[in-house]
Amino acid sequence: MQAVQLCQQALNQIDKVVIGKERQVKLALCCLLAKGHLLIEDLPGMGKTTLSHALANSLGLSYRRIQFTSDLLPADVIGVSIFNQNQHQFEFHPGPIFSQVVLADEINRASPKTQSALLEAMEEKQISVDGQSHSLPAPFFVIATQNPFHQSGTFPLPESQLDRFLMRIELGFPSKDAERTMLLNEGNEVVADLKPVMSIEEFTSLQTQVQSVAVTDKLINYLLNLVHESRNNAAFDMALSPRASKGILSAARAWAMLSGRDYVTADDIKAVFPAIAEHRLGNGKMNTSVSLSEQLMSQVEPI
């Protein structure tokens, strides 16, 4: 019960600064509880940076923001070794990636070479410079924002990097009522003023509790049917990887815990599935009026 209360406090606080986006906020928190990285894709000015900063502050995690640009170099992200003339040896100077929450802002404005600097960090929780490995802080998350690809100056993320993001979400335009609230409350709620609702130890304990949420064999089979349908159906350009199937299970468990349950239901899998599957399935060759994840779920017998 304490876990649910802590999570609800975090959700309530974030909802005060990201107004009218309760589902997206819940998905974002679910992603971090499942130990996954988060990709937020939307137009500029939609609250992507606000959400990431609010998450870090509410969970008591250290936060660094990296503005990705076309001239950003990998060393600007991970750090660089500089020769110390007094010690007669190279010393590693850590880059901004050494933080518990790293916001890669407008990640698709950087070159593929710079984007790839995050690959090892996202998978191994470490970076390598000059043959030496350096562990990153724990817990470690990358929250990346990207602009739609039709905007100028963007480089699409390669499939290998997209697969490392557990979820991709979109915030979308606020409703008229939500935007009215933002206009009338301007300046009353500031992200920088948000206080942690839990300690780092409590947050990592929640992550551990997520893995103990019960799931039946019937639900595992349903998940496997979804994943294998993506691999056997030629209508999908890309298939869901084993990393994706593990992520679906972890995220479904996190969603169940956020919903106040210690067991997973089919609705939990369906709730998180679009955010996990959509960016992994490619462009697809089916009805474009329905999302690829919905099309995939429609091919598998429900439970």
Helices and strands as residue ranges (DSSP letters): H 2-15, H 22-33, E 37-41, H 48-58, E 63-67, H 74-78, E 79-84, E 89-94, E 101-105, G 107-109, H 112-115, G 116-118, H 119-124, E 126-129, E 132-135, E 141-146, H 159-162, E 165-169, H 176-184, G 191-193, H 200-210, H 217-232, H 242-258, H 266-277, G 278-280, H 292-298
